[in-house]
Amino acid sequence: MARDRTLLRHRAGVLAAAAAALVLVGTAAAPEALASGRPRGHDVSSYQKRVDWAAARSRGARFVYVKATESTDYRNPYFAQQYTGARKAGLYRGAYHFARPDRSSGARQAAYFVRHGGGWRADGRTLPPALDIEYNPYSKRHKCYGLGRTRMVRWIRSFSNEVRRETGRRPVIYTTTQWWRLCTGNSRAFAKSHALWIARHGTSRPGKLPGGWRYWTFWQFGTRGRLPGDQNLFNGSTARLRTFARGR
């Protein structure tokens, strides 16, 4: 995700392919074997600018994640229109933060995120905050942002603890299996308490999950399709999505 800071940036999946021989490619349609009965959604950033939310809903969108922040010095200039517009169109919507572990602490970035759109309320329409943590799009050499595995796990825990302190919810973790193995040592520290948003494109299934997670909550299966931005599925019914939003 997070293509909005510069058009020269590569997607995390592209870097993952170069580093770990995983091919993440765009796809025009959901993997139909798994899509049946599951709510479809998408994620957007300033790259999509002003989204036509009514049109997105008419094409099947039921939820969306909107990029709010990156590090502690970037805010999506289209966030208000995207986040509020999605809610008005009847979508479940949540905000995500693009992690920069090389820039500042997890707690500091979490606080910045919550102040600028990453909050949560139990209104039944707001999804929990999400942490987008993936290959470093600014440096092919420092794929893990210059942090060792132990420090990376501490950084993620620091971010999570601050989000929970401020919102009452643990963040959803967006990542790839390959990045998680490389940069956290396939840590199992978060599987029992954090929902997984797995990224794997161009395949019929999400594949092997990282770090002790037994199931995925969201699956980002492609970079283009019927909805603006990246294409996603929720692993459950619409009723379960509502329950998830409420925090139950």
Residue pairs with C-beta under 8 A, 6 or more apart in sequence:
1 11
1 12
1 43
1 45
1 67
1 96
1 98
1 132
1 134
1 174
1 220
1 230
2 9
2 12
2 45
2 67
2 70
2 98
2 132
2 137
3 9
3 11
3 45
3 47
4 45
4 46
4 47
4 67
4 76
5 70
5 74
9 137
9 138
10 137
11 24
11 137
11 223
12 134
12 135
12 137
12 176
12 179
12 199
13 22
13 24
13 25
13 176
13 199
13 201
13 223
14 24
15 135
15 136
15 137
15 140
15 143
16 22
16 24
16 134
16 135
16 176
16 178
16 179
17 23
17 24
18 140
19 135
19 140
19 143
19 178
19 182
20 178
20 179
20 182
22 176
22 178
22 200
23 201
23 202
24 176
24 199
24 200
24 201
24 202
24 223
25 201
25 202
25 222
25 223
26 201
26 202
26 222
26 223
26 224
26 225
27 201
27 202
27 221
27 222
27 223
27 224
27 225
27 231
28 222
28 224
28 225
28 226
29 225
29 226
30 40
30 221
30 222
30 225
30 231
30 233
31 203
31 204
31 205
31 221
31 233
33 204
33 205
34 204
34 205
34 219
34 233
35 233
37 237
38 233
38 234
38 235
38 236
38 237
39 62
39 63
39 233
39 234
39 236
39 237
39 238
39 241
40 60
40 61
40 62
40 226
40 227
40 231
40 232
40 233
40 234
41 61
41 62
41 63
41 64
41 65
41 91
41 92
41 218
41 227
41 232
41 233
41 234
42 56
42 61
42 64
42 65
42 225
42 227
42 228
42 229
42 230
42 231
42 232
43 64
43 65
43 66
43 67
43 96
43 220
43 229
43 230
43 232
44 51
44 64
44 65
44 66
44 67
44 82
44 228
44 229
44 230
45 66
45 67
45 76
45 78
45 229
46 67
46 76
46 77
46 78
46 79
47 229
48 78
48 82
48 228
48 229
49 78
50 78
50 81
50 82
51 81
51 82
51 85
51 86
51 228
52 228
53 61
53 85
53 86
53 88
53 89
53 91
54 89
56 64
56 86
56 89
56 91
56 227
56 228
57 89
57 90
57 91
59 226
59 227
60 226
60 227
61 91
61 227
62 91
62 92
62 234
62 238
62 241
63 91
63 92
63 93
63 94
63 127
63 232
63 234
63 241
64 82
64 86
64 91
64 92
64 93
64 94
64 229
65 93
65 94
65 95
65 96
65 127
65 130
65 197
65 218
65 232
66 76
66 79
66 82
66 83
66 86
66 93
66 94
66 95
66 96
66 117
67 76
67 79
67 95
67 96
67 97
67 98
67 132
68 75
68 76
68 79
68 83
68 95
68 96
68 97
68 113
68 116
68 117
68 118
69 75
69 76
69 97
69 98
69 109
69 112
69 113
69 116
69 117
69 118
70 97
70 98
70 100
71 98
71 100
71 103
71 104
71 109
71 112
72 103
72 104
72 108
72 109
72 112
73 103
75 116
75 117
76 82
76 117
79 95
79 116
79 117
83 93
83 95
83 117
86 93
87 93
87 125
92 125
92 126
92 127
92 241
92 242
92 245
93 125
93 126
93 127
94 120
94 126
94 127
94 128
94 129
94 130
94 172
95 113
95 117
95 118
95 119
95 129
95 130
96 118
96 129
96 130
96 131
96 132
96 172
96 174
97 109
97 110
97 113
97 118
97 129
97 130
97 131
97 132
97 159
98 132
99 106
99 109
99 131
99 132
99 133
99 134
99 155
99 156
99 159
100 109
100 145
101 133
101 144
101 145
101 147
101 152
101 155
102 136
102 142
102 145
102 146
102 147
103 109
105 155
105 158
106 154
106 155
106 156
106 157
106 158
106 159
106 160
106 161
106 162
107 158
107 159
107 161
107 162
109 159
110 118
110 158
110 159
110 160
110 161
110 162
110 163
110 166
110 171
111 162
111 166
113 129
113 163
114 129
114 162
114 163
114 166
114 167
118 129
118 163
118 167
119 129
119 166
119 167
120 126
120 127
120 128
120 129
120 167
120 168
120 169
120 247
122 246
122 247
123 245
124 242
124 245
124 246
125 245
126 245
127 172
127 244
127 245
128 167
128 169
128 170
128 171
128 172
128 195
128 244
128 245
128 247
129 163
129 167
129 169
129 171
129 172
130 171
130 172
130 173
130 174
130 197
131 156
131 159
131 160
131 163
131 171
131 172
131 173
131 174
132 174
133 156
133 173
133 174
133 175
133 179
134 174
134 175
134 176
134 179
134 199
135 143
135 176
135 179
136 142
136 143
136 144
136 145
143 179
143 182
143 183
144 152
144 179
144 182
144 183
145 152
145 183
147 155
147 183
149 183
149 184
149 185
149 187
150 185
152 183
152 184
153 184
153 185
153 187
153 189
156 173
156 184
156 190
157 189
157 190
159 171
160 170
160 171
160 190
160 194
163 169
163 170
163 171
164 170
164 171
168 247
169 247
170 193
170 194
170 195
171 194
172 194
172 195
172 196
172 197
172 217
172 218
173 190
173 194
173 195
173 196
173 197
174 197
174 198
174 199
174 218
174 220
175 196
175 197
175 198
175 199
175 210
176 198
176 199
176 200
176 210
177 198
177 200
177 207
177 208
177 209
177 210
180 186
180 187
180 210
180 211
181 210
184 211
186 210
186 211
187 211
188 211
188 212
189 211
190 211
191 211
191 212
191 213
191 214
192 212
195 217
195 218
195 244
196 209
196 210
196 213
196 215
196 216
196 217
196 218
197 216
197 217
197 218
197 219
197 220
197 232
198 206
198 209
198 210
198 213
198 216
198 218
198 219
198 220
199 219
199 220
200 206
200 207
200 219
200 220
200 221
201 220
201 221
201 222
201 223
202 222
203 221
206 216
206 219
206 221
209 215
209 216
215 235
216 235
217 234
217 235
217 236
217 244
218 232
218 233
218 234
218 235
219 232
219 233
219 235
220 230
220 231
220 232
221 231
221 232
221 233
222 230
222 231
223 230
223 231
224 230
224 231
225 231
234 240
234 241
234 244
236 244
